[in-house]
Amino acid sequence: MAEHDALIIQYSHLAQFPREKEALHSLKKIASLVKPLMRARGWTVGTLAEFYPDQQNLLGINQNRGQKICLRLRYPGDKNQFLPMEQVVDTMLHELSHNVHGPHDAKFHALWDQLRKEYEGLLSKGYTGEGFLSDGHRLGGRGVPRDEARRIARNAAEKRRTLYSGSGQKLGGRPVPVGTDIRQVIVGAIERRNTVLKGCGSGNKDDEEIRILADAATQNGFNTKAEEDEANDRAIAQALWDLVQEDEKKEYGNSYIPPTPMNPTGNGGGDVGPLTTTAIKREAPSSPAKPKTKAPPVRQHSDRPVSRLVAEGSKKPAAKSQPSRAATAPVSGSAAPVRPRVPTPTQSLNPPSPTPLASGWTCPVCTLHNPINFLACDACTSERPIEITKQLAAAEQRRKTASAAQNLGSQGQTWICSQCTTIMEQKWWTCSTCGKLKDSS
């Protein structure tokens, strides 16, 4: 039995190129891998075509929101060698995202990440594509009952889970070769994503340029009408898709939102439910900017000559929550006789600000969170941002200043350099840091 709601109408491959049958097979394979995601969202593609553009980094284009999607299957400069299937499928997911969103904005990346997550979920259940299921999963002419399809799907998922249990390999991914630096794997994944992003013609070409490229691909290609998919294959694929959605429900609970034609991103939008790993990665580059905005208030109390008193005052509000409540209610500030040691709300709010630095810093290139003492990113070796280094130096200076003030005792036994704010003992007439003479005796 065959289905009549074909999601892809036809294929077009470059018949004049070597290994042309493998090219057509690759297009069908790619289509079969993404069909469950398309079916859930009601997406269709008129023509899925192979193209070989002169622009070497161009990997894919989407004409008119799915009317025609063109994918590069072969390496530039070598028509005999095919790109890894994993990379081409990722390009396909990227171009499918253009069915909904044109520019590469936050909404686009949210949808692309959600498609990738769902695709990996299908792979983890043992899905290899409609029409490409293993012999043990193929059934004969009659339609398979829904319960039987679910049983087959669960068996496939359990078999794959058992196969990779304890191997350290991510389900749905390729095994990491023995001796491979995991940092290189992370950097490789980031580079592949950036390669697909930069290789998308839909984001940096106008409609006319896309039309010319798409027309050239089909004019030089051989068109093949898509065969009707077997209903049995579709039933098993749907059962595996249901298992993926069950995992989503476990993750989001009552906040679970399935992908639909009206809301193709589902929970991937990040507005509802727990924050996913992909969402954290997208937001990570902006995290180094947070300490920048908080750095000026931190320096305010470090430059004061009463830094020892400020340090003592900052300990007491930490033990009680009452000062912080008073700080949030300025109307009642005049009614409460606050001690001079805790005169302003900024003193009780400033101490927690170095916390993000204390927990490490986030690389603006690959978004890896690194220990605070790392001068370069542990994954991509990018140098630690200069802003973070300056904040660390300022925080260390404040710590030394406060520590010196506490060790030297009362304020009468010390003086503070008016130029660099170093605390000196009264017996010294010049600053040990900058050499400036004491202002008064």
C-alpha positions as a Markdown table, in Angstrom:
| # | Residue | x | y | z |
|---|---|---|---|---|
| 1 | Met | 0.0 | 0.0 | 0.0 |
| 2 | Ala | 1.2 | 3.5 | -0.9 |
| 3 | Glu | 0.5 | 6.9 | 0.6 |
| 4 | His | -0.9 | 9.6 | -1.7 |
| 5 | Asp | 0.2 | 12.7 | 0.3 |
| 6 | Ala | 3.7 | 12.8 | -1.1 |
| 7 | Leu | 5.9 | 15.3 | 0.7 |
| 8 | Ile | 8.4 | 15.7 | -2.1 |
| 9 | Ile | 7.0 | 15.7 | -5.6 |
| 10 | Gln | 10.2 | 15.0 | -7.7 |
| 11 | Tyr | 14.0 | 14.8 | -7.6 |
| 12 | Ser | 16.5 | 16.2 | -10.0 |
| 13 | His | 20.1 | 15.0 | -10.1 |
| 14 | Leu | 23.0 | 15.8 | -12.4 |
| 15 | Ala | 23.0 | 12.8 | -14.8 |
| 16 | Gln | 26.1 | 14.0 | -16.7 |
| 17 | Phe | 28.2 | 13.7 | -13.6 |
| 18 | Pro | 30.0 | 10.5 | -12.5 |
| 19 | Arg | 28.2 | 8.2 | -10.1 |
| 20 | Glu | 24.9 | 9.8 | -11.0 |
| 21 | Lys | 22.8 | 6.8 | -9.7 |
| 22 | Glu | 24.4 | 7.3 | -6.3 |
| 23 | Ala | 23.4 | 11.0 | -6.4 |
| 24 | Leu | 19.8 | 10.1 | -7.0 |
| 25 | His | 19.9 | 7.6 | -4.2 |
| 26 | Ser | 21.4 | 10.2 | -1.9 |
| 27 | Leu | 18.6 | 12.7 | -2.6 |
| 28 | Lys | 16.0 | 10.0 | -1.9 |
| 29 | Lys | 17.8 | 9.0 | 1.3 |
| 30 | Ile | 18.0 | 12.6 | 2.5 |
| 31 | Ala | 14.3 | 13.1 | 1.8 |
| 32 | Ser | 13.4 | 10.0 | 3.7 |
| 33 | Leu | 15.3 | 11.0 | 6.7 |
| 34 | Val | 13.5 | 14.3 | 7.1 |
| 35 | Lys | 10.0 | 13.3 | 6.1 |
| 36 | Pro | 8.8 | 12.7 | 9.7 |
| 37 | Leu | 9.8 | 16.3 | 10.5 |
| 38 | Met | 8.1 | 17.6 | 7.4 |
| 39 | Arg | 4.9 | 15.6 | 7.9 |
| 40 | Ala | 4.5 | 16.9 | 11.5 |
| 41 | Arg | 4.6 | 20.5 | 10.1 |
| 42 | Gly | 2.7 | 20.0 | 6.9 |
| 43 | Trp | 5.7 | 21.0 | 4.8 |
| 44 | Thr | 6.0 | 19.9 | 1.1 |
| 45 | Val | 8.9 | 20.4 | -1.4 |
| 46 | Gly | 8.2 | 20.6 | -5.1 |
| 47 | Thr | 11.6 | 19.6 | -6.3 |
| 48 | Leu | 14.6 | 18.4 | -4.3 |
| 49 | Ala | 17.6 | 18.9 | -6.7 |
| 50 | Glu | 21.3 | 18.4 | -6.8 |
| 51 | Phe | 23.3 | 21.4 | -7.9 |
| 52 | Tyr | 27.0 | 22.1 | -8.3 |
| 53 | Pro | 27.5 | 25.8 | -8.2 |
| 54 | Asp | 30.7 | 27.6 | -9.1 |
| 55 | Gln | 30.7 | 29.3 | -5.7 |
| 56 | Gln | 32.6 | 26.6 | -3.7 |
| 57 | Asn | 31.2 | 27.4 | -0.3 |
| 58 | Leu | 27.6 | 27.4 | -1.5 |
| 59 | Leu | 25.9 | 24.3 | 0.0 |
| 60 | Gly | 22.1 | 24.9 | -0.5 |
| 61 | Ile | 19.3 | 27.2 | -1.5 |
| 62 | Asn | 15.6 | 27.3 | -1.0 |
| 63 | Gln | 13.5 | 28.9 | -3.7 |
| 64 | Asn | 10.1 | 30.3 | -2.8 |
| 65 | Arg | 9.7 | 28.6 | 0.6 |
| 66 | Gly | 10.0 | 25.0 | -0.6 |
| 67 | Gln | 9.1 | 25.2 | -4.3 |
| 68 | Lys | 12.6 | 24.0 | -5.0 |
| 69 | Ile | 15.4 | 23.1 | -2.6 |
| 70 | Cys | 18.9 | 22.6 | -4.1 |
| 71 | Leu | 21.7 | 20.8 | -2.3 |
| 72 | Arg | 25.4 | 20.3 | -3.0 |
| 73 | Leu | 26.1 | 16.6 | -2.8 |
| 74 | Arg | 29.7 | 16.6 | -4.1 |
| 75 | Tyr | 33.0 | 18.3 | -3.0 |
| 76 | Pro | 33.9 | 21.4 | -5.0 |
| 77 | Gly | 36.7 | 20.6 | -7.3 |
| 78 | Asp | 36.1 | 16.8 | -7.2 |
| 79 | Lys | 32.8 | 15.6 | -8.8 |
| 80 | Asn | 33.6 | 12.0 | -7.9 |
| 81 | Gln | 33.5 | 12.5 | -4.2 |
| 82 | Phe | 30.3 | 13.0 | -2.2 |
| 83 | Leu | 30.1 | 15.1 | 0.9 |
| 84 | Pro | 29.3 | 13.3 | 4.2 |
| 85 | Met | 25.6 | 12.4 | 4.4 |
| 86 | Glu | 25.5 | 14.0 | 7.9 |
| 87 | Gln | 26.5 | 17.4 | 6.5 |
| 88 | Val | 24.1 | 17.3 | 3.6 |
| 89 | Val | 21.2 | 16.4 | 5.9 |
| 90 | Asp | 22.1 | 19.3 | 8.2 |
| 91 | Thr | 22.0 | 21.5 | 5.1 |
| 92 | Met | 18.6 | 20.1 | 4.2 |
| 93 | Leu | 17.3 | 20.9 | 7.7 |
| 94 | His | 18.7 | 24.4 | 7.4 |
| 95 | Glu | 17.0 | 25.0 | 4.0 |
| 96 | Leu | 13.7 | 23.5 | 5.4 |
| 97 | Ser | 13.9 | 26.2 | 8.1 |
| 98 | His | 13.7 | 28.8 | 5.3 |
| 99 | Asn | 10.2 | 27.4 | 4.6 |
| 100 | Val | 9.1 | 29.5 | 7.6 |
| 101 | His | 11.8 | 32.1 | 8.2 |
| 102 | Gly | 13.8 | 34.0 | 5.6 |
| 103 | Pro | 16.6 | 35.8 | 7.5 |
| 104 | His | 19.0 | 34.1 | 9.8 |
| 105 | Asp | 17.6 | 35.6 | 12.9 |
| 106 | Ala | 16.9 | 34.1 | 16.3 |
| 107 | Lys | 13.6 | 32.6 | 15.2 |
| 108 | Phe | 15.3 | 30.9 | 12.3 |
| 109 | His | 18.0 | 29.4 | 14.6 |
| 110 | Ala | 15.4 | 28.2 | 17.1 |
| 111 | Leu | 13.6 | 26.3 | 14.4 |
| 112 | Trp | 16.8 | 24.9 | 12.9 |
| 113 | Asp | 18.0 | 23.7 | 16.3 |
| 114 | Gln | 14.6 | 22.1 | 17.0 |
| 115 | Leu | 14.8 | 20.2 | 13.7 |
| 116 | Arg | 18.3 | 19.0 | 14.5 |
| 117 | Lys | 17.2 | 17.9 | 17.9 |
| 118 | Glu | 14.2 | 15.9 | 16.5 |
| 119 | Tyr | 16.4 | 14.4 | 13.8 |
| 120 | Glu | 18.9 | 13.2 | 16.3 |
| 121 | Gly | 16.0 | 11.8 | 18.4 |
| 122 | Leu | 14.9 | 9.8 | 15.4 |
| 123 | Leu | 18.4 | 8.4 | 14.8 |
| 124 | Ser | 18.6 | 7.4 | 18.4 |
| 125 | Lys | 15.4 | 5.3 | 18.0 |
| 126 | Gly | 17.0 | 3.5 | 15.1 |
| 127 | Tyr | 15.3 | 5.4 | 12.2 |
| 128 | Thr | 17.2 | 5.1 | 8.9 |
| 129 | Gly | 14.6 | 6.6 | 6.6 |
| 130 | Glu | 11.4 | 5.5 | 4.9 |
| 131 | Gly | 12.1 | 2.8 | 2.3 |
| 132 | Phe | 15.6 | 2.4 | 3.9 |
| 133 | Leu | 14.5 | 0.4 | 6.9 |
| 134 | Ser | 16.4 | -2.8 | 7.7 |
| 135 | Asp | 15.1 | -6.1 | 6.4 |
| 136 | Gly | 14.0 | -7.0 | 9.9 |
| 137 | His | 11.6 | -4.0 | 9.9 |
| 138 | Arg | 10.1 | -4.4 | 6.4 |
| 139 | Leu | 6.7 | -5.9 | 6.1 |
| 140 | Gly | 4.7 | -7.3 | 3.2 |
| 141 | Gly | 1.7 | -6.1 | 1.2 |
| 142 | Arg | -0.9 | -5.6 | 3.8 |
| 143 | Gly | -1.1 | -2.5 | 6.0 |
| 144 | Val | 0.6 | -2.9 | 9.4 |
| 145 | Pro | -1.6 | -2.2 | 12.4 |
| 146 | Arg | -0.7 | 0.8 | 14.5 |
| 147 | Asp | 0.1 | -1.3 | 17.6 |
| 148 | Glu | 2.4 | -3.5 | 15.5 |
| 149 | Ala | 4.2 | -0.5 | 14.1 |
| 150 | Arg | 4.7 | 0.8 | 17.6 |
| 151 | Arg | 6.1 | -2.6 | 18.7 |
| 152 | Ile | 8.5 | -2.6 | 15.9 |
| 153 | Ala | 9.6 | 1.0 | 16.6 |
| 154 | Arg | 10.1 | 0.3 | 20.3 |
| 155 | Asn | 12.1 | -2.8 | 19.5 |
| 156 | Ala | 14.3 | -0.8 | 17.2 |
| 157 | Ala | 14.8 | 1.9 | 19.8 |
| 158 | Glu | 15.6 | -0.6 | 22.5 |
| 159 | Lys | 18.1 | -2.5 | 20.3 |
| 160 | Arg | 19.9 | 0.7 | 19.4 |
| 161 | Arg | 20.0 | 1.8 | 23.1 |
| 162 | Thr | 21.4 | -1.6 | 24.1 |
| 163 | Leu | 24.0 | -1.5 | 21.3 |
| 164 | Tyr | 25.4 | 1.9 | 22.3 |
| 165 | Ser | 24.9 | 1.5 | 26.1 |
| 166 | Gly | 28.2 | 2.3 | 27.9 |
| 167 | Ser | 30.0 | 3.1 | 24.7 |
| 168 | Gly | 30.3 | 6.8 | 25.5 |
| 169 | Gln | 28.8 | 7.6 | 22.1 |
| 170 | Lys | 25.9 | 9.9 | 21.7 |
| 171 | Leu | 22.8 | 8.1 | 20.3 |
| 172 | Gly | 22.4 | 9.0 | 16.7 |
| 173 | Gly | 26.0 | 10.1 | 16.3 |
| 174 | Arg | 29.1 | 8.6 | 14.9 |
| 175 | Pro | 31.5 | 6.9 | 17.2 |
| 176 | Val | 34.4 | 9.0 | 18.4 |
| 177 | Pro | 37.7 | 7.3 | 17.3 |
| 178 | Val | 40.0 | 6.1 | 20.1 |
| 179 | Gly | 42.5 | 8.8 | 21.0 |
| 180 | Thr | 40.6 | 11.7 | 19.5 |
| 181 | Asp | 40.7 | 14.9 | 21.5 |
| 182 | Ile | 37.1 | 15.7 | 22.5 |
| 183 | Arg | 37.9 | 19.4 | 22.1 |
| 184 | Gln | 38.6 | 18.7 | 18.5 |
| 185 | Val | 35.2 | 17.0 | 18.2 |
| 186 | Ile | 33.5 | 20.1 | 19.8 |
| 187 | Val | 35.3 | 22.5 | 17.5 |
| 188 | Gly | 34.5 | 20.3 | 14.5 |
| 189 | Ala | 30.8 | 20.5 | 15.3 |
| 190 | Ile | 30.9 | 24.3 | 15.6 |
| 191 | Glu | 32.8 | 24.6 | 12.3 |
| 192 | Arg | 30.3 | 22.3 | 10.6 |
| 193 | Arg | 27.4 | 24.5 | 11.8 |
| 194 | Asn | 29.2 | 27.7 | 10.7 |
| 195 | Thr | 30.0 | 26.0 | 7.3 |
| 196 | Val | 26.4 | 25.3 | 6.7 |
| 197 | Leu | 25.3 | 28.7 | 7.8 |
| 198 | Lys | 27.8 | 30.5 | 5.5 |
| 199 | Gly | 27.0 | 28.1 | 2.7 |
| 200 | Cys | 23.3 | 29.0 | 2.6 |
| 201 | Gly | 22.4 | 31.0 | -0.5 |
| 202 | Ser | 19.0 | 31.8 | 0.8 |
| 203 | Gly | 20.4 | 34.1 | 3.5 |
| 204 | Asn | 22.8 | 36.1 | 1.3 |
| 205 | Lys | 21.3 | 36.1 | -2.2 |
| 206 | Asp | 18.2 | 37.9 | -3.5 |
| 207 | Asp | 15.2 | 36.1 | -5.1 |
| 208 | Glu | 16.5 | 36.6 | -8.6 |
| 209 | Glu | 19.9 | 35.0 | -7.9 |
| 210 | Ile | 18.2 | 32.1 | -6.2 |
| 211 | Arg | 15.9 | 31.6 | -9.1 |
| 212 | Ile | 18.8 | 31.6 | -11.6 |
| 213 | Leu | 20.7 | 29.0 | -9.6 |
| 214 | Ala | 17.6 | 26.8 | -9.0 |
| 215 | Asp | 16.7 | 26.9 | -12.7 |
| 216 | Ala | 20.2 | 26.0 | -13.8 |
| 217 | Ala | 20.2 | 23.0 | -11.5 |
| 218 | Thr | 16.9 | 21.6 | -12.9 |
| 219 | Gln | 17.8 | 22.4 | -16.5 |
| 220 | Asn | 21.0 | 20.5 | -16.3 |
| 221 | Gly | 19.5 | 17.8 | -14.2 |
| 222 | Phe | 17.4 | 14.7 | -14.8 |
| 223 | Asn | 14.0 | 14.8 | -13.2 |
| 224 | Thr | 12.6 | 11.8 | -11.5 |
| 225 | Lys | 9.1 | 11.7 | -10.1 |
| 226 | Ala | 9.0 | 10.7 | -6.5 |
| 227 | Glu | 7.6 | 7.2 | -5.9 |
| 228 | Glu | 4.7 | 6.9 | -3.5 |
| 229 | Asp | 5.9 | 5.8 | -0.1 |
| 230 | Glu | 4.9 | 2.5 | 1.3 |
| 231 | Ala | 2.2 | 2.9 | 4.0 |
| 232 | Asn | 4.0 | 0.4 | 6.1 |
| 233 | Asp | 7.2 | 2.3 | 6.1 |
| 234 | Arg | 5.3 | 5.5 | 6.9 |
| 235 | Ala | 3.5 | 3.8 | 9.8 |
| 236 | Ile | 6.7 | 2.6 | 11.4 |
| 237 | Ala | 8.3 | 6.0 | 10.8 |
| 238 | Gln | 5.3 | 7.6 | 12.5 |
| 239 | Ala | 5.6 | 5.3 | 15.4 |
| 240 | Leu | 9.3 | 6.2 | 15.9 |
| 241 | Trp | 8.3 | 9.9 | 15.6 |
| 242 | Asp | 5.8 | 9.3 | 18.4 |
| 243 | Leu | 8.6 | 7.9 | 20.6 |
| 244 | Val | 10.6 | 11.0 | 20.0 |
| 245 | Gln | 7.7 | 13.1 | 21.1 |
| 246 | Glu | 7.2 | 11.0 | 24.2 |
| 247 | Asp | 10.8 | 12.0 | 25.1 |
| 248 | Glu | 9.9 | 15.6 | 24.5 |
| 249 | Lys | 6.9 | 15.3 | 26.8 |
| 250 | Lys | 9.1 | 13.9 | 29.5 |
| 251 | Glu | 11.5 | 16.8 | 29.1 |
| 252 | Tyr | 8.9 | 19.6 | 29.1 |
| 253 | Gly | 6.1 | 18.0 | 31.2 |
| 254 | Asn | 2.9 | 20.0 | 31.1 |
| 255 | Ser | 4.7 | 22.7 | 29.1 |
| 256 | Tyr | 5.2 | 20.4 | 26.1 |
| 257 | Ile | 4.2 | 22.0 | 22.8 |
| 258 | Pro | 4.3 | 19.7 | 19.7 |
| 259 | Pro | 5.4 | 21.0 | 16.4 |
| 260 | Thr | 2.5 | 21.8 | 14.1 |
| 261 | Pro | 1.9 | 23.7 | 10.8 |
| 262 | Met | 0.8 | 26.7 | 12.9 |
| 263 | Asn | 3.7 | 26.5 | 15.4 |
| 264 | Pro | 6.6 | 24.6 | 13.6 |
| 265 | Thr | 9.1 | 25.4 | 16.3 |
| 266 | Gly | 7.1 | 23.9 | 19.2 |
| 267 | Asn | 9.1 | 24.1 | 22.4 |
| 268 | Gly | 12.2 | 24.9 | 20.4 |
| 269 | Gly | 11.2 | 28.6 | 20.5 |
| 270 | Gly | 12.5 | 28.7 | 24.1 |
| 271 | Asp | 9.4 | 30.6 | 25.5 |
| 272 | Val | 7.9 | 27.6 | 27.3 |
| 273 | Gly | 9.4 | 24.8 | 29.2 |
| 274 | Pro | 13.0 | 24.2 | 30.3 |
| 275 | Leu | 15.9 | 25.8 | 28.6 |
| 276 | Thr | 17.5 | 23.3 | 26.1 |
| 277 | Thr | 21.1 | 22.9 | 25.4 |
| 278 | Thr | 20.8 | 24.4 | 22.0 |
| 279 | Ala | 19.1 | 27.5 | 23.5 |
| 280 | Ile | 21.9 | 27.8 | 26.0 |
| 281 | Lys | 24.5 | 27.7 | 23.2 |
| 282 | Arg | 22.6 | 30.4 | 21.3 |
| 283 | Glu | 22.5 | 32.7 | 24.3 |
| 284 | Ala | 26.0 | 31.9 | 25.5 |
| 285 | Pro | 27.8 | 34.5 | 23.3 |
| 286 | Ser | 26.0 | 37.3 | 25.1 |
| 287 | Ser | 26.9 | 36.2 | 28.5 |
| 288 | Pro | 30.4 | 37.8 | 28.6 |
| 289 | Ala | 28.6 | 41.2 | 28.2 |
| 290 | Lys | 26.8 | 40.8 | 31.5 |
| 291 | Pro | 29.9 | 41.4 | 33.7 |
| 292 | Lys | 30.6 | 44.5 | 31.6 |
| 293 | Thr | 27.5 | 46.3 | 32.8 |
| 294 | Lys | 28.0 | 45.4 | 36.4 |
| 295 | Ala | 31.7 | 46.3 | 36.5 |
| 296 | Pro | 31.4 | 50.0 | 37.1 |
| 297 | Pro | 29.3 | 49.7 | 40.3 |
| 298 | Val | 31.9 | 47.2 | 41.6 |
| 299 | Arg | 34.7 | 49.7 | 41.2 |
| 300 | Gln | 32.8 | 52.4 | 43.2 |
| 301 | His | 33.4 | 50.9 | 46.6 |
| 302 | Ser | 37.0 | 49.7 | 45.7 |
| 303 | Asp | 38.1 | 53.3 | 45.2 |
| 304 | Arg | 36.8 | 54.6 | 48.6 |
| 305 | Pro | 39.3 | 55.3 | 51.4 |
| 306 | Val | 37.0 | 53.4 | 53.8 |
| 307 | Ser | 37.3 | 50.1 | 51.9 |
| 308 | Arg | 37.9 | 48.2 | 55.2 |
| 309 | Leu | 34.6 | 49.5 | 56.6 |
| 310 | Val | 32.8 | 48.6 | 53.4 |
| 311 | Ala | 34.2 | 45.1 | 53.5 |
| 312 | Glu | 33.0 | 44.7 | 57.0 |
| 313 | Gly | 29.6 | 46.1 | 56.2 |
| 314 | Ser | 29.2 | 43.8 | 53.2 |
| 315 | Lys | 29.5 | 40.7 | 55.4 |
| 316 | Lys | 26.5 | 41.6 | 57.7 |
| 317 | Pro | 23.9 | 42.0 | 55.0 |
| 318 | Ala | 24.9 | 38.6 | 53.6 |
| 319 | Ala | 23.8 | 37.0 | 56.8 |
| 320 | Lys | 20.4 | 38.8 | 56.9 |
| 321 | Ser | 17.9 | 39.4 | 54.2 |
| 322 | Gln | 16.4 | 42.6 | 55.8 |
| 323 | Pro | 18.9 | 45.1 | 54.4 |
| 324 | Ser | 18.2 | 43.8 | 50.9 |
| 325 | Arg | 14.4 | 44.3 | 51.4 |
| 326 | Ala | 15.1 | 47.9 | 52.6 |
| 327 | Ala | 17.1 | 48.5 | 49.5 |
| 328 | Thr | 14.2 | 47.4 | 47.3 |
| 329 | Ala | 11.8 | 49.7 | 49.1 |
| 330 | Pro | 13.2 | 53.3 | 48.9 |
| 331 | Val | 9.9 | 54.7 | 50.2 |
| 332 | Ser | 10.6 | 53.3 | 53.7 |
| 333 | Gly | 14.3 | 54.3 | 53.6 |
| 334 | Ser | 13.8 | 57.4 | 55.8 |
| 335 | Ala | 11.9 | 55.6 | 58.5 |
| 336 | Ala | 14.6 | 53.0 | 59.2 |
| 337 | Pro | 17.7 | 54.3 | 61.1 |
| 338 | Val | 20.3 | 52.5 | 59.1 |
| 339 | Arg | 23.9 | 52.3 | 60.4 |
| 340 | Pro | 26.6 | 54.3 | 58.6 |
| 341 | Arg | 28.4 | 51.1 | 57.8 |
| 342 | Val | 25.6 | 50.1 | 55.4 |
| 343 | Pro | 24.5 | 53.5 | 54.0 |
| 344 | Thr | 23.5 | 52.7 | 50.5 |
| 345 | Pro | 21.8 | 49.8 | 48.6 |
| 346 | Thr | 24.8 | 49.5 | 46.3 |
| 347 | Gln | 27.0 | 48.2 | 49.0 |
| 348 | Ser | 24.6 | 45.3 | 49.7 |
| 349 | Leu | 24.1 | 44.6 | 46.0 |
| 350 | Asn | 27.7 | 45.0 | 44.8 |
| 351 | Pro | 29.4 | 41.9 | 46.5 |
| 352 | Pro | 27.4 | 39.3 | 44.5 |
| 353 | Ser | 28.3 | 40.9 | 41.2 |
| 354 | Pro | 31.7 | 39.1 | 40.8 |
| 355 | Thr | 29.9 | 35.7 | 40.9 |
| 356 | Pro | 29.7 | 35.1 | 37.2 |
| 357 | Leu | 33.5 | 35.7 | 37.0 |
| 358 | Ala | 34.1 | 33.4 | 39.9 |
| 359 | Ser | 32.3 | 30.6 | 38.1 |
| 360 | Gly | 34.4 | 31.0 | 34.9 |
| 361 | Trp | 34.0 | 32.8 | 31.5 |
| 362 | Thr | 32.3 | 32.0 | 28.3 |
| 363 | Cys | 34.1 | 31.9 | 25.0 |
| 364 | Pro | 32.5 | 34.4 | 22.5 |
| 365 | Val | 33.6 | 32.2 | 19.6 |
| 366 | Cys | 32.5 | 28.6 | 20.5 |
| 367 | Thr | 30.4 | 29.4 | 23.6 |
| 368 | Leu | 32.4 | 26.9 | 25.8 |
| 369 | His | 32.3 | 27.8 | 29.5 |
| 370 | Asn | 35.9 | 27.8 | 30.7 |
| 371 | Pro | 37.5 | 27.9 | 34.2 |
| 372 | Ile | 38.3 | 31.4 | 35.4 |
| 373 | Asn | 42.1 | 30.8 | 35.3 |
| 374 | Phe | 42.2 | 29.7 | 31.7 |
| 375 | Leu | 43.8 | 32.4 | 29.5 |
| 376 | Ala | 42.5 | 30.8 | 26.3 |
| 377 | Cys | 39.4 | 28.7 | 25.4 |
| 378 | Asp | 39.9 | 25.0 | 26.1 |
| 379 | Ala | 38.0 | 24.1 | 22.9 |
| 380 | Cys | 38.9 | 26.5 | 20.2 |
| 381 | Thr | 42.0 | 28.2 | 21.8 |
| 382 | Ser | 40.6 | 31.7 | 21.4 |
| 383 | Glu | 42.2 | 34.2 | 23.7 |
| 384 | Arg | 40.2 | 35.2 | 26.8 |
| 385 | Pro | 38.4 | 38.5 | 26.1 |
| 386 | Ile | 40.3 | 41.5 | 27.4 |
| 387 | Glu | 37.2 | 42.8 | 29.2 |
| 388 | Ile | 37.2 | 39.6 | 31.4 |
| 389 | Thr | 40.9 | 40.0 | 32.1 |
| 390 | Lys | 40.4 | 43.6 | 33.2 |
| 391 | Gln | 37.5 | 42.7 | 35.5 |
| 392 | Leu | 39.6 | 39.9 | 37.0 |
| 393 | Ala | 42.5 | 42.3 | 37.6 |
| 394 | Ala | 40.1 | 44.8 | 39.2 |
| 395 | Ala | 38.5 | 42.1 | 41.4 |
| 396 | Glu | 41.9 | 40.8 | 42.5 |
| 397 | Gln | 43.0 | 44.4 | 43.4 |
| 398 | Arg | 39.9 | 44.9 | 45.5 |
| 399 | Arg | 40.5 | 41.6 | 47.2 |
| 400 | Lys | 44.1 | 42.6 | 48.1 |
| 401 | Thr | 43.0 | 46.0 | 49.2 |
| 402 | Ala | 40.3 | 44.6 | 51.5 |
| 403 | Ser | 42.7 | 42.0 | 52.9 |
| 404 | Ala | 45.4 | 44.5 | 53.5 |
| 405 | Ala | 43.0 | 46.8 | 55.3 |
| 406 | Gln | 41.8 | 44.1 | 57.6 |
| 407 | Asn | 45.3 | 42.9 | 58.4 |
| 408 | Leu | 46.7 | 46.3 | 59.2 |
| 409 | Gly | 44.0 | 47.0 | 61.7 |
| 410 | Ser | 42.4 | 50.4 | 62.3 |
| 411 | Gln | 42.4 | 53.1 | 59.7 |
| 412 | Gly | 44.6 | 55.4 | 61.8 |
| 413 | Gln | 47.6 | 53.1 | 61.2 |
| 414 | Thr | 47.4 | 53.3 | 57.4 |
| 415 | Trp | 47.1 | 55.7 | 54.6 |
| 416 | Ile | 45.8 | 55.3 | 51.1 |
| 417 | Cys | 47.7 | 56.4 | 48.0 |
| 418 | Ser | 45.7 | 59.1 | 46.2 |
| 419 | Gln | 47.0 | 58.0 | 42.9 |
| 420 | Cys | 46.6 | 54.2 | 42.8 |
| 421 | Thr | 44.6 | 53.6 | 46.0 |
| 422 | Thr | 47.2 | 51.2 | 47.5 |
| 423 | Ile | 46.9 | 51.0 | 51.3 |
| 424 | Met | 50.2 | 51.7 | 53.0 |
| 425 | Glu | 51.4 | 51.6 | 56.7 |
| 426 | Gln | 51.9 | 55.0 | 58.3 |
| 427 | Lys | 55.6 | 54.5 | 58.7 |
| 428 | Trp | 56.1 | 54.6 | 54.9 |
| 429 | Trp | 56.2 | 58.0 | 53.1 |
| 430 | Thr | 56.0 | 56.7 | 49.5 |
| 431 | Cys | 53.6 | 54.3 | 47.8 |
| 432 | Ser | 55.2 | 50.9 | 47.1 |
| 433 | Thr | 53.2 | 50.6 | 43.9 |
| 434 | Cys | 53.5 | 53.9 | 42.1 |
| 435 | Gly | 56.1 | 55.8 | 44.2 |
| 436 | Lys | 53.8 | 58.7 | 45.0 |
| 437 | Leu | 54.7 | 60.7 | 48.1 |
| 438 | Lys | 52.1 | 60.6 | 51.0 |
| 439 | Asp | 49.8 | 63.6 | 50.8 |
| 440 | Ser | 50.0 | 64.4 | 54.5 |
| 441 | Ser | 51.6 | 63.1 | 57.7 |
